């Protein structure tokens, strides 16, 4: 029997992380301070992007990105049908029209073929591919469509930090305008809550900074109220600031950034361990006809943020809910990630998209089950999970 409950994913916090947090708690800055700037610099360097902007959550990262790209009530946006609701909500916040694209049956990421079908029918302003489970979308092909149909790209990379596509790190924005990340505890690294945005566009970067902090700036070059901004010697007044746009309080804290900096140093270690766990799962599950293991394309480094198997529950005559209950009784957590967004009541009521138009997404949803994969999962625990799943399937 297991000595602890095993969730489908969890954070790994060590003594070094704790020391970094305590150091900030004892410092003069626990909200806005030097760790944020350092974390952004280190993150940009790691993924190979020019700029990085840390923020409150992964959802805030997506929302800020839409704002920076000028998405509004006239915009039309496409994203994957299988994702967390934030990938669609970020455009809904701004009044945009949101539609969904069916997934690829191998990678479970947005289908390039289905994407082009939508692009041929109507003008699209923004596409948000989602790197589901840690496997990158086929960004080169999507970028090629961008050139043909003239739309912007935000990569939802919340699952894929540490991964690569065509030897470029996810987040480098080689094939996109913006890439976004989440640091929720189940993600590749954590800041408890938090997000990051990367881009290579300086103008986009400046807009992100502005929208992140209430739309306020303190740059004398851009002050509009000259009489208020400057003294009689034309020197900027020390207290002065201006709000140019309607922004948000989407800031991350120095405390969180310190944890993020510490965690980022271990991302390669975390990724290596999850890939090892995935390898052992693959080796044990590969021969089972009733179960489909994750696919990994040759040009992609899969980070296995999630280890998602597909099971034909009808064939084994056990409901998914019952299967999850049997696992839970032995201390094994599992999760369904995700419910197709177009099935959510808000989207059904507003758009009434039909399930029949997303066959791969429905097939995935009916069969998908994410099982434990995280840095601290031991060999003994993993072997127990494998034996239990095989026993239920038998």
Secondary structure, 3 states (H helix, E strand, C coil): CCCCCECCCCCCCCHHHHHHHHHHHCCCCCCCCHHHHHHHHHHHHHHCCCEEEEECCHHHHHHHHHHHCCCCCCCEEEEECCCCCHHHHHHHCCCCEEEEECECCCCCCECHHHHHHHHHHCCCCEEECECHHHCCCCHHHHHHHHHHHCCEEEEECCCCCCCEECCEECCCCCCCCEEEEECECCCCCCCECCEEEEECCHHHHHHHHHHHECCEECCHHHCCCHHHHECCCCCECCCCCEECCCCCECCCCHHHHHHHHHHHCCHHHHHHHHHHHHHHHHHHHCCCCCEECCCCCCCEECCCCCEEEEECHHHHCCCHHHHHHHHHHCCECEECCCCCHHHCHHHHHHHCCCHHHCHHHHHHHHHEEEECCCCCCCHHHHHHHHHHHHHHHC
